[in-house]
Amino acid sequence: EEIDLLTLLDPMSPSTAASSDAHNLTVTSDPLSAAAEIAALIGWDAEDLFDNLAQVGPTMRLGVLYEQAQTTSLLPPGVTLEKFSEWLLMYHTKLRCALNYRPQTYPLKLNIFQASDEPFPQDGSAPPEDIDTPFEIWRRLSLQPVNIVLVPGSHHTMVQEPHVEVLAAHIKSLLETAALQL
């Protein structure tokens, strides 16, 4: 497909090499297995949590895991216990797809909307000199300049009220500019 306007919303760094971690993520319909693989991949020391899960009955395990997930920034606002299982499986699938994706060079201008609450690096320090920022990696994949726009919110809240109005205004402006160039 030909794409006239490519816009990414708070993208993770594209992987330019094969990732052994990606191949460790299995296709699963078990939310607890998905949670264990996610925890291992992101470096979350969840050994104690999963040991504790073994101590509670099977019907209570998801609730215990949900309570723990609420203490992290991984779980977006609004995910209820009733939707947690579905969210875990969806997140696991998205992560597996993202890690297996191998980007190719893009010939046109690339637009990135970066959540300002979580700019890279997340601790506010400068990245080590031998490590590329996600933006540098995207710049190498684009044959045109990369347009990076900071928008309010986090990865999860930039598309929710009240932040979505700012994002929508920026996207509308891009679409209008693109339409004028056609």
C-alpha positions as CSV (number, residue, x, y, z in Angstrom):
1,E,0.0,0.0,0.0
2,E,1.1,3.5,-0.7
3,I,1.0,5.8,2.4
4,D,0.9,9.5,2.0
5,L,1.1,10.4,5.7
6,L,2.7,8.2,8.3
7,T,2.0,9.3,11.9
8,L,3.1,7.3,14.9
9,L,1.6,7.8,18.4
10,D,4.2,7.4,21.2
11,P,5.9,4.5,19.4
12,M,8.3,2.1,21.0
13,S,11.8,1.8,19.5
14,P,11.7,-0.2,16.4
15,S,13.9,-3.3,16.6
16,T,16.4,-3.4,13.7
17,A,17.8,-6.8,14.6
18,A,16.3,-10.1,15.4
19,S,15.1,-10.3,19.0
20,S,15.5,-13.5,20.8
21,D,13.0,-12.2,23.4
22,A,10.3,-11.9,20.7
23,H,10.6,-15.6,20.0
24,N,10.1,-16.4,23.7
25,L,6.6,-14.9,23.6
26,T,4.2,-17.7,22.8
27,V,0.7,-17.6,21.4
28,T,-1.5,-18.1,24.4
29,S,-5.1,-17.8,25.6
30,D,-4.1,-18.0,29.3
31,P,-3.8,-14.6,30.9
32,L,-1.6,-15.8,33.7
33,S,0.9,-17.3,31.2
34,A,0.8,-14.0,29.2
35,A,1.4,-12.0,32.4
36,A,4.5,-14.2,33.3
37,E,6.0,-13.7,29.8
38,I,5.3,-10.0,29.9
39,A,6.9,-9.7,33.4
40,A,10.0,-11.7,32.2
41,L,10.4,-9.6,29.1
42,I,10.2,-6.2,30.7
43,G,12.5,-7.2,33.5
44,W,9.9,-7.0,36.2
45,D,10.9,-9.3,39.1
46,A,7.7,-11.1,39.5
47,E,9.0,-14.3,41.1
48,D,7.5,-13.5,44.5
49,L,4.2,-12.5,43.0
50,F,3.9,-15.7,41.0
51,D,5.0,-17.7,44.1
52,N,2.1,-16.0,46.0
53,L,-0.3,-16.8,43.1
54,A,0.5,-20.4,43.6
55,Q,-0.7,-20.1,47.2
56,V,-4.2,-18.8,46.3
57,G,-7.0,-20.6,44.6
58,P,-7.2,-20.5,40.8
59,T,-10.3,-18.3,40.8
60,M,-8.5,-15.6,42.9
61,R,-5.2,-15.5,40.9
62,L,-6.3,-13.0,38.3
63,G,-7.6,-10.7,41.1
64,V,-4.3,-10.8,42.9
65,L,-2.4,-10.1,39.7
66,Y,-4.8,-7.3,38.9
67,E,-4.2,-5.6,42.3
68,Q,-0.4,-5.9,41.7
69,A,-0.7,-4.5,38.1
70,Q,-2.5,-1.4,39.5
71,T,0.7,-0.4,41.3
72,T,2.6,-0.2,38.0
73,S,2.5,2.2,35.1
74,L,1.9,-0.7,32.7
75,L,-1.9,-0.9,33.3
76,P,-3.7,1.9,31.6
77,P,-6.4,3.9,33.5
78,G,-9.9,2.4,33.1
79,V,-9.0,-1.3,32.9
80,T,-11.4,-3.0,35.3
81,L,-10.9,-6.4,36.8
82,E,-13.6,-7.7,34.4
83,K,-11.6,-6.5,31.5
84,F,-8.1,-7.3,32.9
85,S,-7.9,-10.8,31.4
86,E,-8.8,-9.5,28.0
87,W,-6.3,-6.6,28.4
88,L,-3.5,-8.9,29.4
89,L,-4.0,-11.1,26.3
90,M,-4.2,-8.1,24.0
91,Y,-1.1,-6.5,25.5
92,H,0.8,-9.7,25.2
93,T,-0.2,-10.1,21.5
94,K,0.7,-6.4,20.7
95,L,4.0,-6.9,22.4
96,R,4.8,-10.1,20.5
97,C,3.8,-8.4,17.2
98,A,5.9,-5.3,17.9
99,L,9.0,-7.4,18.8
100,N,8.7,-9.5,15.7
101,Y,8.2,-6.5,13.4
102,R,11.2,-5.6,11.3
103,P,10.9,-2.0,10.0
104,Q,12.0,-1.0,6.6
105,T,13.2,2.4,5.4
106,Y,10.3,4.8,4.8
107,P,10.7,7.2,1.9
108,L,8.4,10.0,3.1
109,K,8.3,12.3,6.1
110,L,7.5,10.5,9.4
111,N,5.5,12.2,12.1
112,I,5.9,11.1,15.7
113,F,3.6,12.3,18.6
114,Q,5.6,11.6,21.8
115,A,3.8,11.6,25.1
116,S,5.3,14.4,27.2
117,D,4.7,12.7,30.5
118,E,7.1,9.9,29.5
119,P,9.7,11.3,27.2
120,F,12.7,9.2,26.4
121,P,14.5,8.3,28.6
122,Q,11.8,7.9,31.2
123,D,14.1,8.9,34.2
124,G,14.9,12.2,32.6
125,S,18.6,11.5,32.3
126,A,20.5,11.6,29.0
127,P,20.9,8.2,27.3
128,P,24.4,6.7,27.3
129,E,26.4,7.8,24.3
130,D,26.6,4.3,22.8
131,I,22.8,3.8,23.0
132,D,20.5,5.4,20.3
133,T,17.3,7.1,21.4
134,P,14.1,5.8,19.8
135,F,14.1,9.0,17.8
136,E,17.5,8.4,16.3
137,I,16.5,4.9,15.3
138,W,13.3,6.3,13.6
139,R,15.5,9.0,11.9
140,R,17.7,6.3,10.4
141,L,14.6,4.6,9.0
142,S,13.2,7.7,7.3
143,L,14.6,9.2,4.2
144,Q,13.0,12.5,5.1
145,P,13.3,14.6,8.3
146,V,11.3,13.1,11.2
147,N,8.8,15.5,12.8
148,I,8.6,14.9,16.5
149,V,5.8,16.6,18.5
150,L,5.5,16.4,22.2
151,V,1.8,16.1,23.3
152,P,0.4,16.1,26.8
153,G,-0.2,12.9,28.7
154,S,1.3,9.5,29.0
155,H,1.3,6.7,26.5
156,H,-2.1,5.7,27.7
157,T,-3.7,9.1,28.4
158,M,-2.6,11.0,25.3
159,V,-5.6,9.6,23.5
160,Q,-8.1,10.4,26.4
161,E,-9.7,13.5,27.6
162,P,-8.4,16.1,28.2
163,H,-5.2,15.4,26.3
164,V,-6.8,14.0,23.1
165,E,-7.9,17.5,22.0
166,V,-4.3,18.6,21.7
167,L,-3.4,15.5,19.8
168,A,-6.4,15.8,17.5
169,A,-5.5,19.4,16.7
170,H,-2.0,18.4,15.7
171,I,-3.3,15.5,13.6
172,K,-5.9,17.8,11.9
173,S,-3.2,20.3,11.0
174,L,-1.0,17.5,9.5
175,L,-4.0,16.2,7.5
176,E,-4.8,19.7,6.2
177,T,-1.2,20.3,5.2
178,A,-1.0,16.9,3.5
179,A,-4.2,17.6,1.6
180,L,-2.8,21.0,0.3
181,Q,0.3,19.2,-1.0
182,L,-1.7,16.6,-3.0
